[in-house]
Amino acid sequence: MFKNLSALLSALLWVLPLAAVSVAGQVASVSTLEVAAVIELAEATQQRARDSEYGWTITQDYIAIARAQLAENEREAALASAQRALFTANRAIEQVGNEARTRTWQARVPTL
């Protein structure tokens, strides 16, 4: 269930900026708390991936970029970076399942 909840949250976070577009085509302002919540979720998801030894380094870069953008009050850009971080963290967790199912790791171990 947690895997499905995480995937649902990730999907919703990608849709939120689209839902924020008004009829006039202008994007509604994103709050600092909303961006911080996405960053925290991305960090927690990345930690789960790292605990499985599959965390991608690019995710940490996206998180750092999102934090820097948030510090500069560039909330929309920070939200986009945080969403990228969450996306890559979720893909790393998916990779854990794929690797375990297919046992591709065995093909990577050199024979002596």
MIVOGU-615009 format. One record per atom (N, C-alpha, C, O, CB): residue number from 1; residue in three letters; z, y, x. Coordinates in pm, whole numbers. Each point is the difference from the previous one (the first is absolute). Glycine has a CB too. Layout:
! residues N
[rec NUM ALA [Z Y X]]
...
This chain:
! residues 112
[rec 1 MET [0 -119 81]]
[rec 1 MET [0 119 -81]]
[rec 1 MET [0 126 86]]
[rec 1 MET [-68 97 -33]]
[rec 1 MET [187 -223 -146]]
[rec 2 PHE [-44 126 289]]
[rec 2 PHE [5 118 85]]
[rec 2 PHE [-136 31 59]]
[rec 2 PHE [-36 116 16]]
[rec 2 PHE [275 -166 35]]
[rec 3 LYS [-314 -55 -17]]
[rec 3 LYS [-134 21 55]]
[rec 3 LYS [-87 70 -103]]
[rec 3 LYS [-74 92 34]]
[rec 3 LYS [98 -297 111]]
[rec 4 ASN [-16 163 -270]]
[rec 4 ASN [-78 62 -106]]
[rec 4 ASN [44 143 -25]]
[rec 4 ASN [-83 87 -26]]
[rec 4 ASN [49 -312 -77]]
[rec 5 LEU [164 250 110]]
[rec 5 LEU [52 135 -20]]
[rec 5 LEU [-49 91 111]]
[rec 5 LEU [-40 113 -25]]
[rec 5 LEU [244 -205 -90]]
[rec 6 SER [-202 43 237]]
[rec 6 SER [-48 79 114]]
[rec 6 SER [-147 32 -15]]
[rec 6 SER [-43 112 26]]
[rec 6 SER [216 -217 120]]
[rec 7 ALA [-252 7 -187]]
[rec 7 ALA [-144 22 -20]]
[rec 7 ALA [-23 100 -113]]
[rec 7 ALA [-88 86 9]]
[rec 7 ALA [39 -319 73]]
[rec 8 LEU [128 223 -188]]
[rec 8 LEU [-13 93 -112]]
[rec 8 LEU [33 142 43]]
[rec 8 LEU [-73 94 -32]]
[rec 8 LEU [131 -279 -126]]
[rec 9 LEU [53 201 232]]
[rec 9 LEU [37 133 48]]
[rec 9 LEU [-107 57 91]]
[rec 9 LEU [-33 118 -7]]
[rec 9 LEU [274 -180 -12]]
[rec 10 SER [-295 -23 106]]
[rec 10 SER [-105 46 90]]
[rec 10 SER [-121 47 -79]]
[rec 10 SER [-56 105 30]]
[rec 10 SER [137 -264 145]]
[rec 11 ALA [-121 84 -275]]
[rec 11 ALA [-115 38 -82]]
[rec 11 ALA [27 130 -74]]
[rec 11 ALA [-87 87 -8]]
[rec 11 ALA [25 -328 -18]]
[rec 12 LEU [182 255 -29]]
[rec 12 LEU [33 122 -72]]
[rec 12 LEU [0 121 91]]
[rec 12 LEU [-41 109 -40]]
[rec 12 LEU [176 -245 -117]]
[rec 13 LEU [-89 118 281]]
[rec 13 LEU [4 111 93]]
[rec 13 LEU [-139 46 41]]
[rec 13 LEU [-19 116 36]]
[rec 13 LEU [239 -199 45]]
[rec 14 TRP [-316 -7 -85]]
[rec 14 TRP [-138 40 29]]
[rec 14 TRP [-60 74 -119]]
[rec 14 TRP [-88 84 18]]
[rec 14 TRP [61 -281 135]]
[rec 15 VAL [74 168 -274]]
[rec 15 VAL [-55 60 -120]]
[rec 15 VAL [65 135 -30]]
[rec 15 VAL [-63 84 -65]]
[rec 15 VAL [14 -312 -23]]
[rec 16 LEU [171 249 131]]
[rec 16 LEU [71 124 -33]]
[rec 16 LEU [-77 127 31]]
[rec 16 LEU [-7 89 -85]]
[rec 16 LEU [215 -213 127]]
[rec 17 PRO [-267 138 77]]
[rec 17 PRO [-73 125 25]]
[rec 17 PRO [-117 18 -96]]
[rec 17 PRO [-32 113 -38]]
[rec 17 PRO [97 -129 277]]
[rec 18 LEU [-129 -93 -280]]
[rec 18 LEU [-110 12 -95]]
[rec 18 LEU [51 44 -136]]
[rec 18 LEU [-65 78 -69]]
[rec 18 LEU [-61 -256 192]]
[rec 19 ALA [243 129 -162]]
[rec 19 ALA [57 36 -129]]
[rec 19 ALA [48 145 0]]
[rec 19 ALA [14 61 -106]]
[rec 19 ALA [54 -299 72]]
[rec 20 ALA [-43 292 151]]
[rec 20 ALA [51 137 10]]
[rec 20 ALA [-111 104 -13]]
[rec 20 ALA [29 119 -11]]
[rec 20 ALA [153 -204 155]]
[rec 21 VAL [-306 42 -143]]
[rec 21 VAL [-110 95 -12]]
[rec 21 VAL [-6 50 -144]]
[rec 21 VAL [-5 -79 -95]]
[rec 21 VAL [-125 -37 280]]
[rec 22 SER [131 246 -199]]
[rec 22 SER [-3 59 -135]]
[rec 22 SER [-144 8 -49]]
[rec 22 SER [-94 -32 73]]
[rec 22 SER [304 165 -24]]
[rec 23 VAL [-225 -90 -173]]
[rec 23 VAL [-133 13 -60]]
[rec 23 VAL [-83 100 78]]
[rec 23 VAL [-121 -16 14]]
[rec 23 VAL [214 -42 -240]]
[rec 24 ALA [-30 162 278]]
[rec 24 ALA [-72 102 75]]
[rec 24 ALA [-39 -49 140]]
[rec 24 ALA [-73 69 71]]
[rec 24 ALA [198 106 -199]]
[rec 25 GLY [-76 -292 167]]
[rec 25 GLY [-36 -55 129]]
[rec 25 GLY [95 37 111]]
[rec 25 GLY [-27 -29 117]]
[rec 25 GLY [-204 35 -192]]
[rec 26 GLN [341 57 43]]
[rec 26 GLN [95 37 103]]
[rec 26 GLN [111 -104 5]]
[rec 26 GLN [41 -54 -103]]
[rec 26 GLN [-94 299 71]]
[rec 27 VAL [100 -273 154]]
[rec 27 VAL [104 -101 18]]
[rec 27 VAL [136 63 -23]]
[rec 27 VAL [32 105 55]]
[rec 27 VAL [-177 -229 110]]
[rec 28 ALA [225 59 -246]]
[rec 28 ALA [136 46 -25]]
[rec 28 ALA [82 -16 127]]
[rec 28 ALA [-25 -91 80]]
[rec 28 ALA [8 31 -324]]
[rec 29 SER [113 145 262]]
[rec 29 SER [82 -3 120]]
[rec 29 SER [86 -127 5]]
[rec 29 SER [54 -44 -101]]
[rec 29 SER [-51 295 103]]
[rec 30 VAL [8 -306 116]]
[rec 30 VAL [81 -119 23]]
[rec 30 VAL [133 46 57]]
[rec 30 VAL [3 86 89]]
[rec 30 VAL [-208 -235 -50]]
[rec 31 SER [314 94 -89]]
[rec 31 SER [130 43 49]]
[rec 31 SER [36 -69 131]]
[rec 31 SER [-51 -107 32]]
[rec 31 SER [122 147 -268]]
[rec 32 THR [14 24 310]]
[rec 32 THR [48 -55 126]]
[rec 32 THR [71 -132 -23]]
[rec 32 THR [-13 -93 80]]
[rec 32 THR [36 325 13]]
[rec 33 LEU [51 -242 -202]]
[rec 33 LEU [73 -124 -29]]
[rec 33 LEU [-96 -115 -29]]
[rec 33 LEU [27 -113 40]]
[rec 33 LEU [162 249 -130]]
[rec 34 GLU [-299 -108 23]]
[rec 34 GLU [-100 -105 -27]]
[rec 34 GLU [-59 -53 130]]
[rec 34 GLU [-15 -120 19]]
[rec 34 GLU [-38 227 -241]]
[rec 35 VAL [19 -15 310]]
[rec 35 VAL [-58 -41 129]]
[rec 35 VAL [103 -77 82]]
[rec 35 VAL [-32 -103 60]]
[rec 35 VAL [-121 304 -62]]
[rec 36 ALA [276 -152 4]]
[rec 36 ALA [106 -68 75]]
[rec 36 ALA [23 -141 -53]]
[rec 36 ALA [26 -92 77]]
[rec 36 ALA [82 314 -31]]
[rec 37 ALA [-118 -239 -178]]
[rec 37 ALA [18 -133 -60]]
[rec 37 ALA [-110 -96 45]]
[rec 37 ALA [27 -117 28]]
[rec 37 ALA [86 223 -227]]
[rec 38 VAL [-236 -57 207]]
[rec 38 VAL [-111 -85 45]]
[rec 38 VAL [17 -34 147]]
[rec 38 VAL [-26 -114 41]]
[rec 38 VAL [-128 218 -212]]
[rec 39 ILE [198 -8 251]]
[rec 39 ILE [25 -26 142]]
[rec 39 ILE [108 -106 17]]
[rec 39 ILE [-13 -92 81]]
[rec 39 ILE [-54 328 -25]]
[rec 40 GLU [174 -224 -133]]
[rec 40 GLU [109 -98 9]]
[rec 40 GLU [-47 -139 -41]]
[rec 40 GLU [37 -100 62]]
[rec 40 GLU [127 281 -108]]
[rec 41 LEU [-246 -188 -58]]
[rec 41 LEU [-53 -129 -44]]
[rec 41 LEU [-92 -59 107]]
[rec 41 LEU [4 -120 26]]
[rec 41 LEU [12 194 -267]]
[rec 42 ALA [-96 10 302]]
[rec 42 ALA [-88 -47 109]]
[rec 42 ALA [82 -51 118]]
[rec 42 ALA [-33 -102 59]]
[rec 42 ALA [-143 267 -132]]
[rec 43 GLU [283 -93 106]]
[rec 43 GLU [86 -45 111]]
[rec 43 GLU [67 -133 -32]]
[rec 43 GLU [8 -88 86]]
[rec 43 GLU [31 326 -23]]
[rec 44 ALA [9 -253 -184]]
[rec 44 ALA [66 -126 -39]]
[rec 44 ALA [-100 -115 2]]
[rec 44 ALA [32 -111 44]]
[rec 44 ALA [132 239 -185]]
[rec 45 THR [-285 -102 92]]
[rec 45 THR [-103 -104 -1]]
[rec 45 THR [-42 -35 142]]
[rec 45 THR [-22 -117 32]]
[rec 45 THR [-57 198 -256]]
[rec 46 GLN [67 22 309]]
[rec 46 GLN [-34 -24 140]]
[rec 46 GLN [109 -82 69]]
[rec 46 GLN [-30 -86 82]]
[rec 46 GLN [-101 302 -77]]
[rec 47 GLN [256 -189 -37]]
[rec 47 GLN [109 -77 61]]
[rec 47 GLN [-8 -147 -41]]
[rec 47 GLN [25 -88 82]]
[rec 47 GLN [119 293 -82]]
[rec 48 ARG [-180 -231 -126]]
[rec 48 ARG [-18 -139 -43]]
[rec 48 ARG [-112 -66 79]]
[rec 48 ARG [11 -116 40]]
[rec 48 ARG [70 175 -270]]
[rec 49 ALA [-189 14 252]]
[rec 49 ALA [-112 -55 77]]
[rec 49 ALA [42 -24 145]]
[rec 49 ALA [-35 -102 58]]
[rec 49 ALA [-129 222 -208]]
[rec 50 ARG [240 -26 207]]
[rec 50 ARG [46 -18 137]]
[rec 50 ARG [96 -116 14]]
[rec 50 ARG [-1 -71 101]]
[rec 50 ARG [-30 314 -65]]
[rec 51 ASP [115 -262 -136]]
[rec 51 ASP [93 -113 2]]
[rec 51 ASP [-75 -132 4]]
[rec 51 ASP [51 -100 52]]
[rec 51 ASP [117 236 -179]]
[rec 52 SER [-288 -137 73]]
[rec 52 SER [-85 -120 2]]
[rec 52 SER [-88 -4 125]]
[rec 52 SER [-81 -90 17]]
[rec 52 SER [82 89 -267]]
[rec 53 GLU [16 100 337]]
[rec 53 GLU [-76 14 125]]
[rec 53 GLU [-148 27 -27]]
[rec 53 GLU [-85 -36 81]]
[rec 53 GLU [247 -117 30]]
[rec 54 TYR [-193 218 -223]]
[rec 54 TYR [-137 34 -32]]
[rec 54 TYR [-18 149 -29]]
[rec 54 TYR [-103 40 -54]]
[rec 54 TYR [75 -269 -36]]
[rec 55 GLY [125 310 125]]
[rec 55 GLY [-13 143 -25]]
[rec 55 GLY [-114 60 82]]
[rec 55 GLY [-13 -28 119]]
[rec 55 GLY [258 40 -168]]
[rec 56 TRP [-326 69 -15]]
[rec 56 TRP [-112 63 69]]
[rec 56 TRP [46 133 58]]
[rec 56 TRP [73 75 -65]]
[rec 56 TRP [-239 -186 -90]]
[rec 57 THR [124 141 277]]
[rec 57 THR [43 124 66]]
[rec 57 THR [-57 123 -69]]
[rec 57 THR [63 106 3]]
[rec 57 THR [-48 -230 213]]
[rec 58 ILE [-130 113 -277]]
[rec 58 ILE [-60 116 -67]]
[rec 58 ILE [88 49 -114]]
[rec 58 ILE [-1 119 -33]]
[rec 58 ILE [-226 -203 94]]
[rec 59 THR [303 -6 -121]]
[rec 59 THR [88 41 -110]]
[rec 59 THR [103 100 48]]
[rec 59 THR [27 99 -67]]
[rec 59 THR [-60 -321 -44]]
[rec 60 GLN [92 196 227]]
[rec 60 GLN [98 95 56]]
[rec 60 GLN [-65 134 28]]
[rec 60 GLN [62 105 -18]]
[rec 60 GLN [66 -296 119]]
[rec 61 ASP [-253 190 -56]]
[rec 61 ASP [-72 125 24]]
[rec 61 ASP [-17 79 -129]]
[rec 61 ASP [24 121 -3]]
[rec 61 ASP [-144 -228 196]]
[rec 62 TYR [80 38 -300]]
[rec 62 TYR [-16 68 -129]]
[rec 62 TYR [133 56 -50]]
[rec 62 TYR [3 110 -57]]
[rec 62 TYR [-194 -263 3]]
[rec 63 ILE [299 80 74]]
[rec 63 ILE [132 48 -42]]
[rec 63 ILE [37 126 79]]
[rec 63 ILE [49 97 -58]]
[rec 63 ILE [22 -333 0]]
[rec 64 ALA [-94 234 188]]
[rec 64 ALA [31 117 84]]
[rec 64 ALA [-85 121 -42]]
[rec 64 ALA [50 112 -6]]
[rec 64 ALA [10 -265 197]]
[rec 65 ILE [-186 129 -220]]
[rec 65 ILE [-88 108 -45]]
[rec 65 ILE [50 56 -133]]
[rec 65 ILE [3 122 -19]]
[rec 65 ILE [-199 -228 139]]
[rec 66 ALA [233 18 -212]]
[rec 66 ALA [50 44 -130]]
[rec 66 ALA [126 84 16]]
[rec 66 ALA [14 103 -66]]
[rec 66 ALA [-112 -307 -41]]
[rec 67 ARG [189 162 193]]
[rec 67 ARG [123 77 23]]
[rec 67 ARG [-31 138 58]]
[rec 67 ARG [59 100 -41]]
[rec 67 ARG [67 -315 78]]
[rec 68 ALA [-219 220 59]]
[rec 68 ALA [-37 128 61]]
[rec 68 ALA [-66 92 -104]]
[rec 68 ALA [29 120 -4]]
[rec 68 ALA [-59 -235 227]]
[rec 69 GLN [-57 60 -306]]
[rec 69 GLN [-64 80 -104]]
[rec 69 GLN [101 49 -101]]
[rec 69 GLN [-10 113 -49]]
[rec 69 GLN [-200 -243 81]]
[rec 70 LEU [306 47 -65]]
[rec 70 LEU [103 42 -94]]
[rec 70 LEU [85 112 59]]
[rec 70 LEU [39 93 -70]]
[rec 70 LEU [-35 -325 -28]]
[rec 71 ALA [24 223 226]]
[rec 71 ALA [78 105 68]]
[rec 71 ALA [-75 133 0]]
[rec 71 ALA [61 106 -2]]
[rec 71 ALA [47 -281 147]]
[rec 72 GLU [-241 168 -144]]
[rec 72 GLU [-84 121 -5]]
[rec 72 GLU [-28 43 -144]]
[rec 72 GLU [-78 93 -22]]
[rec 72 GLU [-25 -161 240]]
[rec 73 ASN [166 1 -314]]
[rec 73 ASN [-16 28 -143]]
[rec 73 ASN [-142 -27 -50]]
[rec 73 ASN [-46 63 -96]]
[rec 73 ASN [225 109 117]]
[rec 74 GLU [-248 -264 43]]
[rec 74 GLU [-133 -44 -44]]
[rec 74 GLU [19 -127 -83]]
[rec 74 GLU [-33 -110 44]]
[rec 74 GLU [-83 212 162]]
[rec 75 ARG [169 -84 -326]]
[rec 75 ARG [42 -113 -80]]
[rec 75 ARG [-113 -92 -44]]
[rec 75 ARG [16 -122 2]]
[rec 75 ARG [168 263 -78]]
[rec 76 GLU [-297 -85 37]]
[rec 76 GLU [-111 -85 -43]]
[rec 76 GLU [-51 -86 115]]
[rec 76 GLU [-26 -119 -18]]
[rec 76 GLU [-38 291 -154]]
[rec 77 ALA [50 -112 289]]
[rec 77 ALA [-46 -75 118]]
[rec 77 ALA [105 -104 40]]
[rec 77 ALA [-33 -112 38]]
[rec 77 ALA [-100 312 41]]
[rec 78 ALA [260 -162 -89]]
[rec 78 ALA [108 -93 33]]
[rec 78 ALA [1 -118 -96]]
[rec 78 ALA [25 -113 41]]
[rec 78 ALA [109 303 51]]
[rec 79 LEU [-161 -164 -219]]
[rec 79 LEU [-5 -108 -98]]
[rec 79 LEU [-114 -96 33]]
[rec 79 LEU [17 -122 -7]]
[rec 79 LEU [80 274 -168]]
[rec 80 ALA [-212 -98 211]]
[rec 80 ALA [-114 -85 35]]
[rec 80 ALA [32 -86 123]]
[rec 80 ALA [-33 -119 2]]
[rec 80 ALA [-124 290 -98]]
[rec 81 SER [220 -113 196]]
[rec 81 SER [37 -76 120]]
[rec 81 SER [104 -106 -31]]
[rec 81 SER [-7 -112 51]]
[rec 81 SER [-45 312 89]]
[rec 82 ALA [149 -165 -224]]
[rec 82 ALA [104 -96 -39]]
[rec 82 ALA [-61 -115 -79]]
[rec 82 ALA [41 -115 16]]
[rec 82 ALA [130 299 -19]]
[rec 83 GLN [-268 -154 -82]]
[rec 83 GLN [-67 -105 -76]]
[rec 83 GLN [-80 -91 91]]
[rec 83 GLN [-5 -121 -21]]
[rec 83 GLN [-6 273 -177]]
[rec 84 ARG [-52 -95 301]]
[rec 84 ARG [-71 -84 98]]
[rec 84 ARG [98 -92 70]]
[rec 84 ARG [-28 -118 22]]
[rec 84 ARG [-146 298 11]]
[rec 85 ALA [290 -126 3]]
[rec 85 ALA [102 -81 66]]
[rec 85 ALA [44 -114 -89]]
[rec 85 ALA [14 -114 45]]
[rec 85 ALA [63 314 84]]
[rec 86 LEU [-54 -170 -255]]
[rec 86 LEU [43 -104 -95]]
[rec 86 LEU [-110 -104 -17]]
[rec 86 LEU [28 -120 -8]]
[rec 86 LEU [118 287 -111]]
[rec 87 PHE [-270 -123 112]]
[rec 87 PHE [-112 -92 -13]]
[rec 87 PHE [-7 -95 119]]
[rec 87 PHE [-12 -121 -18]]
[rec 87 PHE [-113 294 -115]]
[rec 88 THR [132 -119 254]]
[rec 88 THR [-10 -86 118]]
[rec 88 THR [121 -92 14]]
[rec 88 THR [-13 -113 46]]
[rec 88 THR [-123 289 66]]
[rec 89 ALA [254 -128 -151]]
[rec 89 ALA [119 -86 5]]
[rec 89 ALA [-14 -116 -98]]
[rec 89 ALA [35 -114 33]]
[rec 89 ALA [106 312 33]]
[rec 90 ASN [-193 -170 -184]]
[rec 90 ASN [-21 -107 -98]]
[rec 90 ASN [-107 -98 48]]
[rec 90 ASN [13 -121 -23]]
[rec 90 ASN [54 277 -160]]
[rec 91 ARG [-171 -108 249]]
[rec 91 ARG [-102 -90 53]]
[rec 91 ARG [57 -87 112]]
[rec 91 ARG [-39 -116 14]]
[rec 91 ARG [-140 284 -74]]
[rec 92 ALA [270 -115 139]]
[rec 92 ALA [65 -80 105]]
[rec 92 ALA [82 -112 -62]]
[rec 92 ALA [1 -112 51]]
[rec 92 ALA [6 313 100]]
[rec 93 ILE [61 -171 -261]]
[rec 93 ILE [78 -103 -69]]
[rec 93 ILE [-93 -105 -59]]
[rec 93 ILE [31 -119 2]]
[rec 93 ILE [151 286 -53]]
[rec 94 GLU [-296 -124 -2]]
[rec 94 GLU [-99 -96 -48]]
[rec 94 GLU [-47 -90 112]]
[rec 94 GLU [-20 -120 -19]]
[rec 94 GLU [-53 283 -156]]
[rec 95 GLN [56 -105 293]]
[rec 95 GLN [-45 -77 115]]
[rec 95 GLN [99 -111 33]]
[rec 95 GLN [-40 -109 41]]
[rec 95 GLN [-80 310 47]]
[rec 96 VAL [248 -173 -104]]
[rec 96 VAL [101 -103 24]]
[rec 96 VAL [-28 -121 -86]]
[rec 96 VAL [0 -113 49]]
[rec 96 VAL [170 289 8]]
[rec 97 GLY [-195 -153 -186]]
[rec 97 GLY [-28 -110 -91]]
[rec 97 GLY [-129 -71 34]]
[rec 97 GLY [-8 -123 -6]]
[rec 97 GLY [131 243 -169]]
[rec 98 ASN [-225 -43 210]]
[rec 98 ASN [-129 -61 35]]
[rec 98 ASN [10 -86 125]]
[rec 98 ASN [-53 -111 5]]
[rec 98 ASN [-63 305 -110]]
[rec 99 GLU [184 -142 205]]
[rec 99 GLU [17 -74 125]]
[rec 99 GLU [79 -128 -23]]
[rec 99 GLU [-32 -105 56]]
[rec 99 GLU [22 320 73]]
[rec 100 ALA [113 -207 -211]]
[rec 100 ALA [83 -117 -25]]
[rec 100 ALA [-78 -107 -78]]
[rec 100 ALA [13 -119 27]]
[rec 100 ALA [193 266 -27]]
[rec 101 ARG [-286 -102 -96]]
[rec 101 ARG [-76 -95 -81]]
[rec 101 ARG [-110 -68 80]]
[rec 101 ARG [-20 -121 -11]]
[rec 101 ARG [69 259 -189]]
[rec 102 THR [-120 -63 279]]
[rec 102 THR [-117 -56 68]]
[rec 102 THR [32 -54 139]]
[rec 102 THR [-82 -70 60]]
[rec 102 THR [-57 229 -189]]
[rec 103 ARG [256 -125 179]]
[rec 103 ARG [42 -44 133]]
[rec 103 ARG [-100 40 108]]
[rec 103 ARG [-23 -74 95]]
[rec 103 ARG [142 -116 -202]]
[rec 104 THR [-177 308 89]]
[rec 104 THR [-96 47 100]]
[rec 104 THR [67 27 133]]
[rec 104 THR [-66 7 104]]
[rec 104 THR [-71 91 -287]]
[rec 105 TRP [267 -81 180]]
[rec 105 TRP [69 26 126]]
[rec 105 TRP [-18 -116 97]]
[rec 105 TRP [-1 20 121]]
[rec 105 TRP [168 121 -243]]
[rec 106 GLN [-182 -263 70]]
[rec 106 GLN [-17 -114 88]]
[rec 106 GLN [-130 8 80]]
[rec 106 GLN [-6 -48 114]]
[rec 106 GLN [139 -88 -274]]
[rec 107 ALA [-236 195 101]]
[rec 107 ALA [-127 14 70]]
[rec 107 ALA [10 101 113]]
[rec 107 ALA [-83 -1 92]]
[rec 107 ALA [-36 -59 -302]]
[rec 108 ARG [217 146 205]]
[rec 108 ARG [16 105 103]]
[rec 108 ARG [80 -48 121]]
[rec 108 ARG [0 66 104]]
[rec 108 ARG [-12 104 -285]]
[rec 109 VAL [79 -281 168]]
[rec 109 VAL [81 -50 111]]
[rec 109 VAL [-90 -76 96]]
[rec 109 VAL [-64 -99 -37]]
[rec 109 VAL [270 85 -110]]
[rec 110 PRO [-212 60 272]]
[rec 110 PRO [-88 -67 95]]
[rec 110 PRO [55 -138 37]]
[rec 110 PRO [121 -21 5]]
[rec 110 PRO [-193 245 85]]
[rec 111 THR [-18 -314 -67]]
[rec 111 THR [42 -133 44]]
[rec 111 THR [14 2 152]]
[rec 111 THR [-76 67 70]]
[rec 111 THR [-40 -178 -267]]
[rec 112 LEU [211 38 245]]
[rec 112 LEU [23 -3 145]]
[rec 112 LEU [-64 -120 62]]
[rec 112 LEU [10 -19 122]]
[rec 112 LEU [203 138 -153]]
